């Protein structure tokens, strides 16, 4: 199935994501929808909770990347073991 380019463009414009970041968010959303369509197993709650935690963590990683890029003044630079600033990642 081909990705929905309009949906990816909407994700990019509404979040400030790059095209690649928007694609990651799109595919995470697709994975979540597919997961929720799986047949129920008893008990499903612990399994669903685990999926939700990991899904949210992955989405948050992408959103934090966007926020750090768009608002660098709000983030301390990463430091190495000696406390020296690390060069920015592209």
SULRA-V206359 format. One line per field, one symbol per residue. psi: psi as a letter, one per 30 degrees, with the letter a starting at -180 (. if undefined). A space follows every 10 residues. Layout:
psi = ???
//
This chain:
psi = kkkjeeeeee eeeffgllee eeeeeeeeee eeeeeffkkk lkkfeeeeee eeeeeeeeee eeeeeeeeef iffgkkkkla fggkklkkk.
//
